[in-house]
Amino acid sequence: MKSPRFWIIIVLLTSTIFVLQGRGDVDQVPPSEPLRLMPKNFGPWVAQDIPLTQDTLDVLGKGDFLNRIYTYRTEPGAPPQPPISLFIGYFASQRTGQTMHSPQNCLPGAGWTFESKDYTTISDINGKDYKVGEYVIGNGETKQFVIYWYQAHGRSVPNEYVAKGYMVTDAIRMNRTDGALVRVITQVLPSESLESAKARAIHFTQQMAPDLPRFIPD
């Protein structure tokens, strides 16, 4: 038997199809820069691009994707910090079924389980607030801390169902269905607390987020 959440998604997607068919064949898509131009340096963090496999790209569909590892440049003699993984998937149009995936479907693969989930607000270095979700995921003794949210038209939303609801209303009001998923991950070292890993992920996100409107139009 299908869950209520499944039927909510079906209703939202069906509504979107009818709305978009009534509005014409082409969404309004504001200009934006390709995600590959995202800065490779945020303070002491330096990036390395990680190509996505063709199988992954086939699942994600038609969009613009960024998959990077940011490594912290430590001072000589200072203990190393775990890297930060940044993934952004931007869809200029979700009219034809290409849509942002739930973090539960695109986090690291087999063996990983969700240990906790929460919603909170993060302010970037310019004082702009982002409503985000937080996950702790585990695989055996290994744990990772995850920050994620959906971003579209200047709005940040941590819940996939709310994001799809906004997509329907924005399609009606603005004839726009563009949007993105932003995800930040860092490992929780066995020698550190969860709060330490969380602080590291938040600090990186605060520095990175002000650049997002270049790639995800408001």
FIRO-805900 format. One record per residue: residue number from 1; residue in three letters; x, y, z of N, C-alpha, C in turn. Coordinates in pm, whole numbers, plus 50000, padded with zeros to 5 digits. Layout:
BEGIN
 num residu   n.X   n.Y   n.Z  ca.X  ca.Y  ca.Z   c.X   c.Y   c.Z
 NUM    ALA     X     Y     Z     X     Y     Z     X     Y     Z
...
//
This chain:
BEGIN
 num residu   n.X   n.Y   n.Z  ca.X  ca.Y  ca.Z   c.X   c.Y   c.Z
   1    MET 50085 49880 50000 50000 50000 50000 50088 50124 50000
   2    LYS 50057 50218 49912 50137 50339 49900 50113 50430 50021
   3    SER 50223 50500 50063 50212 50590 50178 50144 50720 50137
   4    PRO 50091 50796 50236 50032 50928 50205 50131 51021 50136
   5    ARG 50260 51011 50173 50361 51098 50111 50370 51071 49961
   6    PHE 50359 50943 49922 50362 50908 49780 50250 50977 49705
   7    TRP 50129 50973 49761 50015 51031 49692 50022 51183 49690
   8    ILE 50083 51243 49792 50104 51389 49789 50191 51427 49670
   9    ILE 50300 51353 49651 50390 51380 49539 50317 51363 49407
  10    ILE 50238 51256 49393 50165 51232 49269 50070 51347 49239
  11    VAL 49998 51394 49341 49904 51505 49322 49978 51632 49280
  12    LEU 50090 51660 49347 50166 51782 49314 50221 51776 49171
  13    LEU 50279 51662 49135 50336 51651 49001 50228 51655 48894
  14    THR 50114 51590 48921 50003 51593 48825 49951 51735 48808
  15    SER 49937 51807 48919 49893 51946 48913 49990 52030 48831
  16    THR 50118 52005 48851 50219 52081 48777 50207 52057 48628
  17    ILE 50186 51932 48590 50174 51899 48447 50059 51977 48384
  18    PHE 49943 51978 48448 49827 52048 48393 49850 52199 48388
  19    VAL 49913 52251 48494 49941 52396 48497 50035 52434 48384
  20    LEU 50140 52356 48367 50240 52392 48266 50186 52374 48125
  21    GLN 50102 52275 48105 50042 52259 47972 49955 52378 47938
  22    GLY 49891 52435 48039 49806 52551 48015 49882 52679 47996
  23    ARG 50009 52680 48036 50087 52803 48027 50175 52809 47903
  24    GLY 50176 52706 47821 50261 52705 47703 50369 52600 47715
  25    ASP 50458 52596 47616 50555 52489 47608 50691 52524 47667
  26    VAL 50717 52648 47698 50851 52688 47739 50844 52767 47869
  27    ASP 50926 52727 47966 50936 52804 48090 51014 52932 48067
  28    GLN 50989 53028 48153 51077 53144 48161 51199 53104 48244
  29    VAL 51317 53115 48185 51440 53075 48253 51535 53194 48256
  30    PRO 51551 53259 48371 51643 53371 48381 51786 53327 48352
  31    PRO 51869 53417 48304 52009 53379 48277 52083 53346 48406
  32    SER 52176 53254 48395 52260 53218 48510 52393 53166 48458
  33    GLU 52492 53162 48546 52623 53111 48511 52628 52960 48532
  34    PRO 52710 52889 48454 52723 52745 48475 52790 52716 48609
  35    LEU 52751 52606 48671 52802 52573 48803 52952 52549 48806
  36    ARG 53011 52516 48693 53156 52493 48691 53234 52619 48727
  37    LEU 53169 52735 48723 53235 52861 48758 53224 52893 48907
  38    MET 53163 52807 48984 53162 52824 49129 53306 52837 49178
  39    PRO 53335 52936 49264 53473 52954 49312 53532 52825 49369
  40    LYS 53659 52805 49341 53730 52688 49391 53800 52715 49523
  41    ASN 53792 52837 49571 53850 52872 49699 53747 52946 49783
  42    PHE 53725 52900 49904 53648 52973 50004 53734 52979 50130
  43    GLY 53800 53094 50148 53894 53104 50259 54002 52999 50243
  44    PRO 54023 52915 50346 54127 52811 50337 54082 52685 50264
  45    TRP 53958 52683 50215 53907 52564 50147 53940 52569 49998
  46    VAL 54000 52461 49946 54041 52452 49805 53974 52332 49741
  47    ALA 53919 52351 49619 53833 52249 49558 53905 52158 49461
  48    GLN 53850 52037 49450 53885 51942 49345 53755 51887 49289
  49    ASP 53736 51899 49156 53615 51847 49094 53617 51695 49089
  50    ILE 53502 51635 49119 53486 51490 49113 53381 51460 49005
  51    PRO 53423 51408 48888 53326 51382 48781 53220 51282 48825
  52    LEU 53097 51307 48783 52988 51213 48808 52990 51104 48702
  53    THR 52957 50983 48741 52953 50873 48645 52835 50891 48551
  54    GLN 52843 50826 48436 52733 50835 48340 52605 50776 48397
  55    ASP 52618 50670 48476 52499 50611 48539 52431 50712 48630
  56    THR 52511 50787 48706 52455 50889 48795 52389 51000 48715
  57    LEU 52455 51044 48608 52398 51149 48524 52267 51104 48460
  58    ASP 52261 50977 48423 52137 50924 48363 52022 50930 48464
  59    VAL 52053 50903 48590 51949 50909 48695 51908 51052 48722
  60    LEU 52005 51141 48729 51976 51282 48761 51896 51350 48651
  61    GLY 51923 51316 48526 51850 51376 48415 51915 51502 48363
  62    LYS 51836 51582 48294 51887 51701 48226 51899 51817 48324
  63    GLY 52021 51855 48353 52045 51964 48446 52191 52002 48445
  64    ASP 52229 52093 48534 52366 52136 48550 52410 52091 48689
  65    PHE 52524 52021 48699 52561 51958 48825 52705 51994 48864
  66    LEU 52724 52013 48992 52855 52039 49049 52881 51935 49157
  67    ASN 52993 51867 49149 53031 51768 49249 53178 51790 49284
  68    ARG 53202 51842 49405 53338 51881 49443 53372 51837 49584
  69    ILE 53502 51822 49605 53558 51803 49738 53643 51926 49770
  70    TYR 53613 51991 49881 53692 52106 49926 53779 52062 50043
  71    THR 53910 52081 50027 54007 52041 50129 54058 52163 50204
  72    TYR 54071 52151 50334 54114 52262 50419 54267 52268 50422
  73    ARG 54321 52385 50389 54466 52404 50395 54505 52442 50537
  74    THR 54567 52350 50608 54605 52374 50746 54743 52436 50755
  75    GLU 54768 52507 50864 54900 52561 50891 54995 52446 50925
  76    PRO 55126 52463 50897 55223 52358 50932 55212 52320 51079
  77    GLY 55203 52190 51104 55194 52141 51240 55054 52131 51294
  78    ALA 54955 52191 51224 54816 52186 51270 54754 52054 51227
  79    PRO 54662 51999 51306 54597 51873 51267 54511 51893 51144
  80    PRO 54508 51795 51053 54425 51808 50932 54277 51804 50966
  81    GLN 54197 51869 50880 54052 51865 50895 53992 51779 50784
  82    PRO 53884 51709 50812 53818 51632 50707 53769 51725 50596
  83    PRO 53767 51677 50472 53720 51761 50361 53570 51782 50365
  84    ILE 53526 51875 50283 53384 51905 50265 53344 51863 50124
  85    SER 53234 51788 50113 53178 51752 49984 53063 51848 49952
  86    LEU 53069 51909 49833 52963 51999 49788 52901 51944 49660
  87    PHE 52771 51921 49664 52697 51883 49544 52584 51983 49522
  88    ILE 52572 52031 49398 52460 52117 49358 52404 52062 49228
  89    GLY 52274 52044 49225 52207 52004 49102 52104 52110 49066
  90    TYR 52124 52177 48953 52033 52285 48911 51955 52240 48787
  91    PHE 51823 52256 48793 51735 52223 48681 51670 52351 48631
  92    ALA 51703 52391 48508 51647 52513 48452 51498 52500 48429
  93    SER 51451 52377 48408 51307 52351 48391 51277 52214 48446
  94    GLN 51165 52202 48519 51118 52073 48567 50986 52035 48500
  95    ARG 50966 52096 48384 50841 52077 48311 50825 51934 48259
  96    THR 50932 51872 48215 50922 51743 48145 50955 51625 48235
  97    GLY 50943 51646 48367 50966 51534 48457 51103 51534 48521
  98    GLN 51198 51618 48470 51327 51631 48536 51305 51711 48663
  99    THR 51342 51654 48776 51309 51720 48902 51418 51697 49005
 100    MET 51422 51785 49104 51520 51773 49210 51494 51648 49293
 101    HIS 51599 51573 49323 51585 51449 49396 51591 51476 49547
 102    SER 51523 51393 49622 51534 51400 49767 51676 51364 49809
 103    PRO 51729 51430 49914 51860 51390 49966 51864 51243 50006
 104    GLN 51750 51189 50043 51745 51048 50080 51775 50958 49961
 105    ASN 51762 51011 49839 51788 50932 49718 51926 50957 49660
 106    CYS 51995 51061 49707 52122 51095 49641 52237 51108 49740
 107    LEU 52219 51064 49863 52330 51058 49957 52414 50936 49927
 108    PRO 52533 50922 49991 52619 50808 49959 52542 50676 49962
 109    GLY 52592 50580 49885 52514 50462 49851 52502 50355 49956
 110    ALA 52516 50231 49913 52478 50113 49991 52543 50113 50129
 111    GLY 52463 50076 50228 52513 50061 50363 52490 50181 50451
 112    TRP 52455 50296 50394 52434 50417 50473 52291 50423 50524
 113    THR 52277 50461 50650 52146 50474 50711 52132 50613 50774
 114    PHE 52009 50659 50788 51981 50790 50845 51963 50776 50996
 115    GLU 52046 50847 51073 52043 50836 51218 51966 50950 51283
 116    SER 51962 51066 51218 51886 51178 51273 51855 51277 51162
 117    LYS 51753 51358 51185 51709 51458 51088 51652 51577 51164
 118    ASP 51685 51698 51117 51635 51818 51182 51628 51930 51080
 119    TYR 51553 52035 51112 51547 52156 51031 51599 52271 51115
 120    THR 51670 52364 51050 51723 52479 51120 51742 52593 51021
 121    THR 51794 52706 51068 51824 52822 50984 51970 52859 51000
 122    ILE 52037 52881 50887 52177 52923 50885 52185 53061 50821
 123    SER 52261 53150 50880 52287 53282 50822 52423 53281 50756
 124    ASP 52429 53325 50628 52558 53329 50560 52640 53450 50608
 125    ILE 52759 53468 50551 52849 53573 50599 52795 53713 50570
 126    ASN 52695 53723 50483 52631 53852 50455 52503 53873 50534
 127    GLY 52468 53776 50617 52349 53789 50700 52222 53735 50639
 128    LYS 52229 53674 50520 52108 53617 50459 52078 53482 50523
 129    ASP 51951 53459 50555 51910 53334 50619 51876 53227 50516
 130    TYR 51913 53104 50548 51879 52987 50468 51813 52885 50558
 131    LYS 51695 52841 50519 51627 52733 50590 51679 52601 50536
 132    VAL 51740 52521 50621 51810 52402 50576 51769 52280 50658
 133    GLY 51796 52164 50600 51781 52039 50673 51917 51987 50714
 134    GLU 51919 51911 50822 52043 51850 50871 52019 51700 50889
 135    TYR 52112 51621 50837 52108 51477 50857 52237 51433 50925
 136    VAL 52227 51329 51005 52344 51250 51043 52322 51113 50982
 137    ILE 52418 51068 50901 52409 50936 50838 52526 50851 50885
 138    GLY 52505 50720 50887 52608 50631 50935 52621 50507 50850
 139    ASN 52744 50453 50851 52773 50327 50783 52874 50253 50870
 140    GLY 52825 50162 50954 52913 50100 51051 52959 50203 51153
 141    GLU 53090 50215 51168 53146 50311 51263 53165 50450 51202
 142    THR 53142 50463 51072 53163 50590 51003 53035 50674 51005
 143    LYS 53050 50801 51040 52936 50892 51042 52969 51017 50960
 144    GLN 52865 51074 50901 52878 51199 50826 52766 51294 50865
 145    PHE 52799 51423 50862 52700 51527 50889 52665 51595 50758
 146    VAL 52535 51613 50734 52485 51661 50605 52399 51786 50626
 147    ILE 52423 51888 50543 52335 52005 50532 52277 52004 50391
 148    TYR 52148 52026 50377 52089 52028 50244 51971 52124 50243
 149    TRP 51939 52172 50124 51815 52246 50104 51785 52257 49955
 150    TYR 51659 52289 49925 51616 52319 49789 51614 52471 49775
 151    GLN 51668 52522 49665 51671 52667 49644 51608 52700 49509
 152    ALA 51519 52799 49512 51454 52845 49389 51399 52985 49413
 153    HIS 51430 53075 49320 51369 53209 49317 51393 53285 49447
 154    GLY 51517 53269 49502 51553 53338 49624 51502 53275 49751
 155    ARG 51440 53160 49740 51378 53092 49854 51455 52964 49886
 156    SER 51479 52939 50013 51542 52813 50056 51440 52733 50135
 157    VAL 51431 52604 50103 51330 52515 50163 51397 52382 50195
 158    PRO 51385 52331 50319 51449 52204 50353 51362 52082 50329
 159    ASN 51236 52101 50293 51142 51991 50280 51103 51972 50133
 160    GLU 51119 51850 50081 51096 51827 49938 50950 51847 49898
 161    TYR 50857 51818 49988 50715 51833 49955 50676 51979 49950
 162    VAL 50728 52057 50044 50704 52202 50041 50766 52263 49917
 163    ALA 50888 52216 49880 50955 52268 49760 50872 52239 49636
 164    LYS 50813 52121 49626 50731 52088 49510 50604 52171 49509
 165    GLY 50549 52199 49626 50433 52286 49633 50463 52426 49583
 166    TYR 50578 52480 49624 50619 52611 49574 50642 52608 49423
 167    MET 50693 52494 49371 50716 52483 49228 50584 52499 49151
 168    VAL 50478 52438 49204 50347 52449 49140 50299 52594 49141
 169    THR 50307 52659 49256 50258 52797 49265 50343 52892 49182
 170    ASP 50475 52869 49178 50562 52955 49097 50538 52933 48948
 171    ALA 50503 52810 48911 50469 52784 48771 50346 52864 48731
 172    ILE 50251 52876 48823 50129 52953 48796 50159 53102 48792
 173    ARG 50234 53150 48892 50255 53295 48905 50357 53349 48806
 174    MET 50466 53272 48782 50579 53326 48707 50616 53244 48584
 175    ASN 50548 53131 48562 50585 53040 48454 50731 52996 48466
 176    ARG 50773 52970 48592 50909 52924 48620 50903 52797 48704
 177    THR 50983 52699 48664 50995 52577 48743 51142 52546 48776
 178    ASP 51232 52643 48752 51373 52620 48779 51399 52610 48930
 179    GLY 51502 52534 48965 51537 52518 49106 51656 52426 49121
 180    ALA 51705 52416 49244 51827 52339 49268 51823 52272 49404
 181    LEU 51899 52165 49415 51929 52103 49544 52073 52135 49578
 182    VAL 52096 52180 49701 52232 52209 49750 52259 52115 49868
 183    ARG 52375 52050 49864 52408 51952 49968 52554 51965 50009
 184    VAL 52578 51972 50140 52712 51982 50198 52730 51865 50294
 185    ILE 52844 51793 50282 52869 51677 50368 53012 51685 50423
 186    THR 53027 51649 50550 53160 51629 50606 53159 51508 50698
 187    GLN 53272 51439 50706 53283 51323 50793 53294 51366 50939
 188    VAL 53235 51286 51026 53254 51303 51170 53366 51209 51212
 189    LEU 53482 51265 51245 53596 51182 51282 53568 51108 51413
 190    PRO 53624 50988 51430 53606 50916 51557 53657 50995 51676
 191    SER 53754 51084 51650 53816 51159 51760 53748 51292 51789
 192    GLU 53641 51326 51715 53575 51454 51736 53428 51436 51768
 193    SER 53369 51543 51819 53227 51541 51851 53144 51573 51728
 194    LEU 53017 51538 51733 52926 51573 51626 52917 51724 51612
 195    GLU 52920 51796 51724 52911 51942 51720 53029 52003 51645
 196    SER 53146 51943 51656 53264 51994 51584 53246 51977 51434
 197    ALA 53198 51859 51390 53175 51837 51247 53064 51929 51196
 198    LYS 52959 51947 51275 52850 52037 51238 52900 52179 51220
 199    ALA 52984 52225 51311 53038 52362 51302 53121 52379 51176
 200    ARG 53197 52277 51139 53279 52283 51017 53191 52295 50893
 201    ALA 53085 52213 50886 52995 52218 50770 52922 52352 50763
 202    ILE 52879 52403 50877 52809 52532 50879 52902 52644 50837
 203    HIS 53025 52643 50888 53121 52749 50854 53147 52753 50704
 204    PHE 53164 52635 50642 53184 52630 50498 53061 52682 50424
 205    THR 52943 52636 50465 52819 52677 50400 52799 52828 50408
 206    GLN 52833 52887 50520 52818 53032 50537 52904 53109 50438
 207    GLN 53022 53055 50404 53110 53121 50309 53069 53097 50164
 208    MET 53016 52978 50138 52980 52940 50001 52848 53000 49953
 209    ALA 52750 53007 50042 52612 53040 50003 52596 53175 49930
 210    PRO 52670 53281 49966 52649 53409 49895 52673 53402 49745
 211    ASP 52747 53302 49697 52772 53290 49553 52659 53220 49479
 212    LEU 52568 53158 49549 52467 53075 49484 52378 53150 49384
 213    PRO 52334 53274 49410 52246 53340 49313 52306 53358 49173
 214    ARG 52438 53351 49162 52500 53355 49030 52460 53235 48946
 215    PHE 52433 53123 49012 52409 52997 48943 52265 52948 48956
 216    ILE 52196 52996 49061 52057 52959 49087 51979 53088 49093
 217    PRO 51914 53131 48985 51855 53265 48977 51747 53289 49083
 218    ASP 51748 53410 49140 51644 53452 49235 51513 53477 49161
//
